[in-house]
Amino acid sequence: MASLIKRILFATDFSACADRAMGYALALAGAWKADLSVVTVLELYPGMDPDYTVNKMYLDHLRAEANRQLVAVQERAKVAGQPITTRIEVGIPSQVVQTVAQTIGADLLVVGTHGRTGLDHVLVGSTAERVVRVSSCPVLAVKADKSGTATAAATTIKRIVVPIDLSTCSLDALEYAVQFAKPLGAAVTILHAMEPVAYGLDFSLSHAKEWKEQRDYLEKRLSVLTACVAAQGIKADHVLKPGLPADLIASYVSQQGFDLMIMGTHGRRGISHVLLGSIAGAMLRHAPCPVLTVRQFDFGPDHERVVPLGNT
């Protein structure tokens, strides 16, 4: 089987969260012996003429500062023994990053995320979330820790949690997690949130029986998936808990102290995203560990699938 990750693109705005994300980019590039490219984007929106005097002065200032910051990035990579290439682009960050990732054929995109919530999230939004929704390759989003540092210990990945809802995209994420965990020697925990059922005033033993049957079915499915993962020489277990998915996942992951979350995303955009929301987006904001999202990943024609998509 071909290497899962050959080319990594790290997008930076030189913030604390991007600084920590670079630690992961360097560690994963080393683990996979992958090429590492670094891009930073000078933000300029459509309709703004880059040659207009004021805009040109603005971009020249940003470019000078970016070049200065990239020197530090190159030095950090040199110390880590990881060759890198750097580039400065102009435009809307989320769009430019996606274009660069496609251009270089990136297998993994690494970004920092500020993890904004509440009104701040509504007003400012999140470049990381926009990248996740449009990216054609997996995206690793990393928040800064409380100290804003990025030590080697902070980038160690030994325990991975994979929330699934048994949809195709979530099972693809589990398939990806198996391939990702192997070379790292990481353990995998499969997590399923069994959403509570709303019953009327006529709740009866028949409803209780139905709930138990559903739980037994899910337990059987999760046991099969866990066995498939364990058959690959990976330490694996599963957890089935009742609760609302976003709240339960964030709470459980916080309690257990996982190093990484890998999950599928439908990549909803526009009005669909507004109406349906995104558990992946919620995890980018609330999960205490880095989140790696997978959407429409192509494992290649020679890949022998480990995780079954059906009920077997």
N, C-alpha and C positions, 0 to 999 in steps of 0.2 A: 504493500500500500504506500502511496506517495505521502510525503510529509504533510501533516495537517496545516502547518504554518511555515511558509517560505519567505513571505514579505510582510513586514509590519510597518504601518504608518502611524506615527505619533503626532497628534495635532496639539500644539501648545499656545497658550496666551501668556505664559510665564507667571501664572498665578500660583498660589500655594497648592491648589488641587492639581494643577498641571505638573508641578514639581514632583509631587508624589506619584502621579501617573507615569512620569518618566522612569521612575524606579521600576515599575512593573514592565514598561516597554523594554528596558535594558535587560531585566531578568528573563523575560520570555524570549527575547531575541537570542540570548545566550543559551537558554534551554533547548530551543528549537534550531539553533544555528541559522537563524533567519536574517535576511537583510533588513536593516532598520533605516527608515527615512523619517525626517522631521520636517513638519510644515508649520508655519505661523501665517496668519492671515491679517492683512491690514484692512480693517473694516471700511468699506465704501459701498454705498447703496446705489441701485439703479437711478439714473437721472442726475447723478453727481459727476460732472466732467472732471476727470483726473488731471487734465491739462489746465483747468481754470486756476488762476494764480493762487487763490486762498487754499483750494483743495490740494494743489501741488505742494504748497508749503506744509500743509497738514500731513500729507503722505510722506514727504521727505523726512519730517520729524519722526513719524512712526517707523519709517524704514531704518533710520539711523539707530533708534532705540532697539529695534528688533535685531539688527546686526550685532549690537553690543551684547544683547541677551543671548544670542546664539553662540557667541564665543564661549560663554559659560557652559552652555549645553554641550558643545563639542568637547570641552575640557572634561566634563563629567563622564561623557561617553568614553573618552580616551583612558581615563582612570579605570573604568570598568572593562577596558579591553574590547570594546564594541565599536567597530567602524560604523559611521553614519554618514548620510547625505542630508543636506539641509536646503530648504527653499523658502522663499518669501512670496506670497501671492496676495492679490488684491481682490476684494469683493465681499459677498455675504458669507461669513465663516462656514455655516453649515453646508451651504451649496458648494463652496470651493473645496472644502475638505472631502466631500463626496466625489467631486470631479477628480481630484488628485488621487484618491484611493482607486478609482476605476482606471485612471491613466497608468498607474504603476502596477496594477494588478494585485493590490494588497489583499492578504488573506485575513488580516486582523487590523482593526483600527483602534487605537488607544487614545482616550480623551480624558481630561479632568472634568469634573462636574461640581458646581458649587452647592448642589443639593438644596436649591431654594424651595421654600414651601409657602403656603398661604398667599397673601396678597402680593408679596414680593415675586412669587412664581408667576402669578397671573399677569402682573405688569411687565416684568422683565423677561419672563420665559426662560428657556434653557437651551443653549446651543447643543448640549449633549443629547437632550431629548429629541431635538429636531434631527440630529445626525442619526440617532437610532431609528427614527421613523423612515428615513430615506436610504439608509446605507444598504448596499447589496452584499456587504461582508459583515461578519460578526464584529461587534463593538464592545470594547472593555471600557467602562466608565468608572473613574476612580475619584472619590472625594478626598479632600485633605483631612488628615487626622487632627486631633485637637491642638497638637503642637505645631502642625504645618510642616512636619519633617517627613523625610522619605528614606528611612534606614533600610539596610538589607533585610533585617528581620521583618520589617513591615511588608515586604514583598514576597515572603514565603507562603506558598500555597500548598497546604497539606490536607485541608478539609473543605470539600466542595458541596454545596447544597443545590439541588436542582428542583425547583417547584414545578409541578406538572398538573395539567387538568385533563390529561389523556387525549388532548387534541393533537393533530399531526404536527403542528409547529412545536408543541411542548415535547413530544417524543423525539423530534429531530434534535431539539436542544439536549435531550438526554443522550442521544447517540453522539452528539458532538462532545458532551462532557466525558463520555467514556474514552474517546480518542485523546482528549485534552489531559485527562487525569493520568493516563498510563505512564508517560515519560516522567511525570512529576512525582510519581509514587503517592498520589493523593487519594484519600478515601472519598466516596460519594454517598451522600444521603439524598434519597428521593422524598420529596415532601408534597403531600396532596392535602388541600383544604377542602373538606366536605361541607359545602355551603348549607346552612340551616334551612330547613323546609318550613314555610309559613303555613300553619294549619288554622282552620277556622274553629269555631266553638264546638264543632262536632268531632273533635279529636277523639280517636277510638283506638282499640287494640289493633285494628286493621292498619291504621296509619303507623303505629309503632312497629308492626311486623314489616311493613314496606320499608321503613327507615333502616331496620336491621338487615333486611335483604340487600339493600343498596350498600350498606357498610361492608357486609360480607363479600359482595361482588368486588368492591373497590380494594378490599384487603387482598383478595385473590389476585387481582390484576397487578397490584403493587408488588406482591410476593414474586410473581413471574418476572416482572421487570428487574427486581433486585437480583434474582438468580441469574438473569442474563448478564447483568453487569459484573457480578461476582465471578462468573465463568471466565471473564477476561483477566482474572488475577488481581482484581481491584477489590479492596475492602468496601463493602456496600451494605447499606441498610435502608429501611424506609419508615416514614412516619405518616400516619393518617390522623388528622385532627379536624374536629368540627369548628367552623368559624368562617367569617368573611375573609376571602383570600388575601387581599392586600394587608389588612390589619394582622391577620394570623401569621402570614409569612414574615412580615417585618418584626413582629414580637418574638416569634420562635427563633429567627436567625440572631436577633440581639441576645437572647438568652443563651444560645448555644455557642456563640463566638466562632462562626465559620470564617474561613479566609476568603472565600469567593462564592458568589452566586452565579449560576448559569441558567438562563431561562429563555424560552422562545417568545417571540413577539409577532403579532399579526401585522405590525407596521401600519396601523390605521392612520389616515391623514384627513385633513379637512373636517367637514361636519361629522363624519363618522367618528373621528377621534374625540371631538367635543362631546358628542352624545354618549358614546360608549366608554370613553376614558381608556386608560391603559394601566394594567397592573405593572407592566414593565416600567412605565413612566413613574408610577408610585414608588417602585423599588429604587429607582435612580435617586429619588428624593429622600427616602426614609431608610433604606437598608444600611446597616452600619458597615458593611463590607463592600468591596468593589463588585460591580454587576456586569456580567458578560452576556449580552443579548445576541440571539441567533435568529436570523430570518432567511428562509429560502436558501439554506446552505447546500452546495453541490459537493457531495462526497466523492464524485468521480465514478466512472463506469465499472471500475475494478473493485470498488468497495463492497465488502461483504458485511451486510448490516447486522448489528448486534441486537438492537432494540426493535422488537416487532411492533408494527403499526396496528395490527388487528387485535383480536381478543385471545389469541393463542398464548 
